[in-house]
Amino acid sequence: QVQLVESGGGLVQAGGSLRLSCAASGRTFSSNAMGWFRQAPGKEREFVSVISRRGGRTYYADSVKGRFTISRDNAKNTVYLQMNSLKPEDTAVYYCAVQTNSDYEDPGDYGYWGQGTQVTVSS
């Protein structure tokens, strides 16, 4: 079993920054790629970013490329999402997840999820 706990969400003005953290326990953390997704009210959960097991490869949704940075610290069993130049359209609940299958953009290929953290960006 895997437990994931996100933190770091909050209310920020447009143009501001937030850093999300996701602490993992219950499994060898470095065995899997880790992803971030988000879900806005009335919308489907969408891919934000993913990082490989050792952190050497990262991928981003076009909507966040150049503004968000994903990283991980395997010694601390934690993955991060640094979010800069935030926009109102970034408002959503952000989830971290453990990738357990091959399609990193597909939420169905993630086997474990955190409870989410709310990010609200005001204009």
BALOBA-1460 file (C-alpha; in Angstrom, 3 decimals):
// residues 123
<rec num="1" residu="q" x="0.000" y="0.000" z="0.000"/>
<rec num="2" residu="v" x="1.120" y="3.539" z="-0.741"/>
<rec num="3" residu="q" x="0.173" y="6.723" z="1.039"/>
<rec num="4" residu="l" x="0.605" y="10.095" z="-0.632"/>
<rec num="5" residu="v" x="0.066" y="13.396" z="1.153"/>
<rec num="6" residu="e" x="0.105" y="16.673" z="-0.770"/>
<rec num="7" residu="s" x="0.704" y="20.054" z="0.812"/>
<rec num="8" residu="g" x="1.550" y="23.598" z="-0.171"/>
<rec num="9" residu="g" x="-1.643" y="24.704" z="-1.860"/>
<rec num="10" residu="g" x="-3.345" y="27.985" z="-1.104"/>
<rec num="11" residu="l" x="-4.596" y="31.281" z="-2.435"/>
<rec num="12" residu="v" x="-2.230" y="33.389" z="-4.513"/>
<rec num="13" residu="q" x="-2.555" y="36.356" z="-6.839"/>
<rec num="14" residu="a" x="-1.953" y="36.016" z="-10.540"/>
<rec num="15" residu="g" x="1.756" y="36.124" z="-11.279"/>
<rec num="16" residu="g" x="2.619" y="34.621" z="-7.928"/>
<rec num="17" residu="s" x="4.257" y="31.324" z="-7.025"/>
<rec num="18" residu="l" x="3.527" y="28.235" z="-4.976"/>
<rec num="19" residu="r" x="5.485" y="25.084" z="-4.260"/>
<rec num="20" residu="l" x="3.548" y="21.871" z="-3.816"/>
<rec num="21" residu="s" x="4.996" y="18.884" z="-2.010"/>
<rec num="22" residu="c" x="3.923" y="15.263" z="-2.031"/>
<rec num="23" residu="a" x="5.265" y="12.970" z="0.671"/>
<rec num="24" residu="a" x="5.113" y="9.243" z="-0.013"/>
<rec num="25" residu="s" x="5.252" y="6.265" z="2.297"/>
<rec num="26" residu="g" x="4.606" y="2.555" z="2.233"/>
<rec num="27" residu="r" x="6.531" y="1.664" z="-0.931"/>
<rec num="28" residu="t" x="10.016" y="2.011" z="-2.361"/>
<rec num="29" residu="f" x="9.635" y="5.580" z="-3.570"/>
<rec num="30" residu="s" x="12.312" y="5.456" z="-6.241"/>
<rec num="31" residu="s" x="10.707" y="2.471" z="-8.000"/>
<rec num="32" residu="n" x="8.181" y="4.543" z="-9.936"/>
<rec num="33" residu="a" x="7.760" y="7.703" z="-11.890"/>
<rec num="34" residu="m" x="5.643" y="10.283" z="-10.121"/>
<rec num="35" residu="g" x="3.094" y="12.600" z="-11.664"/>
<rec num="36" residu="w" x="1.050" y="15.668" z="-10.886"/>
<rec num="37" residu="f" x="-2.489" y="16.115" z="-12.145"/>
<rec num="38" residu="r" x="-5.111" y="18.764" z="-11.548"/>
<rec num="39" residu="q" x="-8.868" y="18.979" z="-11.661"/>
<rec num="40" residu="a" x="-10.890" y="22.148" z="-11.899"/>
<rec num="41" residu="p" x="-14.611" y="22.222" z="-11.017"/>
<rec num="42" residu="g" x="-16.697" y="20.654" z="-13.768"/>
<rec num="43" residu="k" x="-13.651" y="19.471" z="-15.696"/>
<rec num="44" residu="e" x="-11.848" y="16.189" z="-16.099"/>
<rec num="45" residu="r" x="-8.614" y="15.478" z="-14.289"/>
<rec num="46" residu="e" x="-5.744" y="16.567" z="-16.501"/>
<rec num="47" residu="f" x="-2.060" y="15.782" z="-16.678"/>
<rec num="48" residu="v" x="0.337" y="18.461" z="-15.453"/>
<rec num="49" residu="s" x="3.780" y="16.900" z="-15.179"/>
<rec num="50" residu="v" x="5.692" y="13.682" z="-14.576"/>
<rec num="51" residu="i" x="9.188" y="12.845" z="-13.421"/>
<rec num="52" residu="s" x="11.074" y="9.595" z="-13.956"/>
<rec num="53" residu="r" x="12.231" y="7.354" z="-11.134"/>
<rec num="54" residu="r" x="15.619" y="8.997" z="-10.728"/>
<rec num="55" residu="g" x="14.524" y="12.436" z="-11.891"/>
<rec num="56" residu="g" x="16.449" y="12.426" z="-15.142"/>
<rec num="57" residu="r" x="13.420" y="12.876" z="-17.376"/>
<rec num="58" residu="t" x="10.516" y="15.248" z="-16.990"/>
<rec num="59" residu="y" x="7.484" y="16.041" z="-19.110"/>
<rec num="60" residu="y" x="4.972" y="18.858" z="-18.895"/>
<rec num="61" residu="a" x="1.595" y="19.757" z="-20.273"/>
<rec num="62" residu="d" x="1.854" y="22.546" z="-22.834"/>
<rec num="63" residu="s" x="-0.267" y="24.761" z="-20.601"/>
<rec num="64" residu="v" x="2.364" y="24.802" z="-17.830"/>
<rec num="65" residu="k" x="5.599" y="24.391" z="-19.772"/>
<rec num="66" residu="g" x="8.096" y="27.085" z="-18.855"/>
<rec num="67" residu="r" x="6.204" y="28.030" z="-15.674"/>
<rec num="68" residu="f" x="6.118" y="24.814" z="-13.621"/>
<rec num="69" residu="t" x="9.048" y="22.637" z="-12.559"/>
<rec num="70" residu="i" x="8.768" y="19.133" z="-11.180"/>
<rec num="71" residu="s" x="11.501" y="17.608" z="-9.031"/>
<rec num="72" residu="r" x="11.958" y="14.798" z="-6.567"/>
<rec num="73" residu="d" x="14.122" y="13.932" z="-3.595"/>
<rec num="74" residu="n" x="14.255" y="10.158" z="-3.263"/>
<rec num="75" residu="a" x="16.085" y="10.399" z="0.054"/>
<rec num="76" residu="k" x="13.066" y="12.256" z="1.453"/>
<rec num="77" residu="n" x="10.431" y="10.264" z="-0.481"/>
<rec num="78" residu="t" x="9.039" y="13.551" z="-1.747"/>
<rec num="79" residu="v" x="8.117" y="15.002" z="-5.110"/>
<rec num="80" residu="y" x="7.684" y="18.732" z="-5.671"/>
<rec num="81" residu="l" x="5.924" y="21.009" z="-8.109"/>
<rec num="82" residu="q" x="7.257" y="24.554" z="-8.269"/>
<rec num="83" residu="m" x="4.622" y="26.761" z="-9.881"/>
<rec num="84" residu="n" x="5.596" y="30.232" z="-11.072"/>
<rec num="85" residu="s" x="3.758" y="32.920" z="-13.010"/>
<rec num="86" residu="l" x="0.460" y="31.467" z="-11.889"/>
<rec num="87" residu="k" x="-2.682" y="32.282" z="-13.835"/>
<rec num="88" residu="p" x="-6.354" y="32.133" z="-12.806"/>
<rec num="89" residu="e" x="-6.789" y="29.163" z="-15.144"/>
<rec num="90" residu="d" x="-4.335" y="27.209" z="-12.964"/>
<rec num="91" residu="t" x="-6.981" y="27.140" z="-10.234"/>
<rec num="92" residu="a" x="-7.729" y="23.503" z="-9.422"/>
<rec num="93" residu="v" x="-7.203" y="20.715" z="-6.957"/>
<rec num="94" residu="y" x="-3.727" y="19.322" z="-7.540"/>
<rec num="95" residu="y" x="-3.012" y="15.636" z="-7.034"/>
<rec num="96" residu="c" x="0.204" y="13.657" z="-6.987"/>
<rec num="97" residu="a" x="0.179" y="10.057" z="-8.105"/>
<rec num="98" residu="v" x="2.386" y="7.013" z="-8.616"/>
<rec num="99" residu="q" x="2.720" y="5.920" z="-12.235"/>
<rec num="100" residu="t" x="2.133" y="2.176" z="-12.536"/>
<rec num="101" residu="n" x="1.678" y="1.813" z="-16.306"/>
<rec num="102" residu="s" x="3.131" y="3.268" z="-19.461"/>
<rec num="103" residu="d" x="1.017" y="6.258" z="-20.533"/>
<rec num="104" residu="y" x="2.156" y="9.111" z="-18.331"/>
<rec num="105" residu="e" x="-0.637" y="11.422" z="-19.491"/>
<rec num="106" residu="d" x="-3.426" y="8.956" z="-18.680"/>
<rec num="107" residu="p" x="-4.771" y="9.135" z="-15.102"/>
<rec num="108" residu="g" x="-5.746" y="5.470" z="-15.493"/>
<rec num="109" residu="d" x="-2.053" y="4.550" z="-15.632"/>
<rec num="110" residu="y" x="-1.487" y="5.800" z="-12.089"/>
<rec num="111" residu="g" x="-2.222" y="3.347" z="-9.313"/>
<rec num="112" residu="y" x="-1.998" y="5.484" z="-6.193"/>
<rec num="113" residu="w" x="-3.265" y="8.998" z="-5.542"/>
<rec num="114" residu="g" x="-3.081" y="11.569" z="-2.825"/>
<rec num="115" residu="q" x="-6.087" y="13.423" z="-1.456"/>
<rec num="116" residu="g" x="-5.267" y="16.624" z="-3.345"/>
<rec num="117" residu="t" x="-4.437" y="20.187" z="-2.387"/>
<rec num="118" residu="q" x="-6.398" y="23.231" z="-3.510"/>
<rec num="119" residu="v" x="-4.676" y="25.936" z="-5.520"/>
<rec num="120" residu="t" x="-6.621" y="29.131" z="-6.141"/>
<rec num="121" residu="v" x="-5.230" y="31.939" z="-8.272"/>
<rec num="122" residu="s" x="-7.035" y="35.251" z="-8.095"/>
<rec num="123" residu="s" x="-6.978" y="37.789" z="-10.917"/>
